[in-house]
């Protein structure tokens, strides 16, 4: 298999390239802005070229960065399509909650309708203990 750059770095770069912001990429990926910036710098070091031009509160892609972002976006799109095709686009998510019966009845049961309305793609399974 061909050697690829770290996939986490690639994901951080793709998100930062889409948003032209490390801060927005961090929010999308659930990381800190510093982590995204470090991932991109590590990727740039491994590739041996700058992908972004950094200025005060402004981020722009270099020509190489633009070409790489386009290729990477296509590759990630192909991966997403293949995954959805083979494993189902709407794979069900299940949350299992194990609580005593008293807690389920007195505290949790009143909160489940709001949770289900907020997260319709997650099925909640309650397992009660005596």
C-alpha positions as CSV (number, residue, x, y, z in Angstrom):
1,X,0.0,0.0,0.0
2,X,1.2,3.5,-0.8
3,X,2.3,5.6,2.1
4,X,-0.2,8.4,2.9
5,X,0.1,11.4,5.2
6,X,-1.6,11.0,8.6
7,X,-5.4,10.8,7.9
8,X,-6.2,13.0,10.9
9,X,-3.9,15.7,9.4
10,X,-5.7,15.3,6.1
11,X,-9.1,15.6,7.7
12,X,-8.0,18.8,9.5
13,X,-6.6,20.3,6.3
14,X,-9.8,19.5,4.3
15,X,-12.0,21.1,6.9
16,X,-9.7,24.2,7.2
17,X,-9.6,24.5,3.5
18,X,-13.3,24.4,3.2
19,X,-13.9,27.0,5.9
20,X,-10.7,29.0,5.4
21,X,-10.5,29.1,9.2
22,X,-8.8,26.9,11.7
23,X,-11.3,28.0,14.3
24,X,-14.3,26.9,12.2
25,X,-12.6,23.6,11.3
26,X,-11.9,23.0,15.0
27,X,-15.6,23.5,15.8
28,X,-16.6,21.1,13.0
29,X,-14.1,18.4,14.0
30,X,-14.6,18.8,17.8
31,X,-11.0,19.8,18.3
32,X,-9.2,22.9,19.5
33,X,-8.0,25.6,17.0
34,X,-4.4,24.9,18.2
35,X,-4.8,21.2,17.3
36,X,-6.1,21.9,13.8
37,X,-3.3,24.4,13.2
38,X,-0.7,21.8,14.5
39,X,-2.2,19.1,12.2
40,X,-1.9,21.4,9.2
41,X,1.6,22.5,10.0
42,X,2.6,18.8,10.5
43,X,1.0,18.0,7.1
44,X,2.9,20.9,5.5
45,X,6.1,19.7,7.0
46,X,5.6,16.2,5.7
47,X,4.7,17.4,2.2
48,X,7.5,19.9,2.2
49,X,5.4,22.9,1.0
50,X,3.0,25.5,2.4
51,X,-0.7,24.8,1.8
52,X,-2.0,28.0,3.4
53,X,-0.8,31.6,3.5
54,X,-1.4,32.9,7.0
55,X,-2.0,36.6,7.8
56,X,-3.5,38.3,10.7
57,X,-7.0,36.9,11.1
58,X,-6.9,35.7,7.5
59,X,-6.2,32.3,5.9
60,X,-5.9,31.7,2.2
61,X,-4.9,28.6,0.2
62,X,-1.8,28.6,-1.8
63,X,-2.0,27.3,-5.4
64,X,-0.7,24.0,-4.2
65,X,-3.2,24.0,-1.3
66,X,-6.1,24.7,-3.7
67,X,-5.1,21.8,-5.9
68,X,-4.6,19.5,-3.0
69,X,-7.9,20.5,-1.3
70,X,-9.8,19.8,-4.5
71,X,-8.2,16.3,-4.9
72,X,-8.7,15.5,-1.2
73,X,-12.3,16.7,-1.3
74,X,-13.0,14.3,-4.2
75,X,-11.2,11.4,-2.4
76,X,-13.1,11.9,0.8
77,X,-16.3,12.2,-1.1
78,X,-15.6,8.9,-2.8
79,X,-14.9,7.3,0.6
80,X,-18.1,8.7,2.0
81,X,-20.1,7.4,-1.0
82,X,-18.5,3.9,-0.8
83,X,-19.2,3.7,2.9
84,X,-22.8,4.8,2.5
85,X,-23.3,2.4,-0.4
86,X,-21.8,-0.6,1.4
87,X,-22.9,0.0,4.9
88,X,-26.0,2.1,4.7
89,X,-26.4,5.8,4.7
90,X,-28.7,5.8,7.7
91,X,-27.0,3.3,10.0
92,X,-28.9,3.4,13.2
93,X,-27.2,4.7,16.3
94,X,-28.2,3.2,19.6
95,X,-27.6,4.5,23.1
96,X,-27.9,2.0,25.9
97,X,-28.6,3.5,29.3
98,X,-28.4,1.2,32.3
99,X,-30.1,2.7,35.4
100,X,-32.0,1.6,38.5
101,X,-35.7,1.4,37.9
102,X,-36.3,4.2,40.4
103,X,-34.0,6.6,38.5
104,X,-35.5,5.6,35.2
105,X,-39.0,6.3,36.4
106,X,-38.4,9.4,38.5
107,X,-35.7,11.2,36.6
108,X,-34.9,9.8,33.1
109,X,-38.4,9.1,31.8
110,X,-39.3,12.8,31.8
111,X,-36.3,13.7,29.8
112,X,-36.5,11.1,27.1
113,X,-39.1,12.8,24.9
114,X,-37.0,16.0,24.6
115,X,-33.8,13.9,23.9
116,X,-35.7,11.9,21.2
117,X,-37.0,15.1,19.6
118,X,-33.5,16.6,19.5
119,X,-31.8,13.4,18.3
120,X,-34.3,11.5,16.1
121,X,-31.5,9.4,14.6
122,X,-30.5,7.9,18.0
123,X,-32.5,5.0,19.5
124,X,-32.5,4.9,23.3
125,X,-32.5,1.4,24.9
126,X,-33.2,1.4,28.7
127,X,-31.8,-1.4,30.7
128,X,-33.2,-1.3,34.3
129,X,-31.6,-2.8,37.3
130,X,-33.6,-3.9,40.3
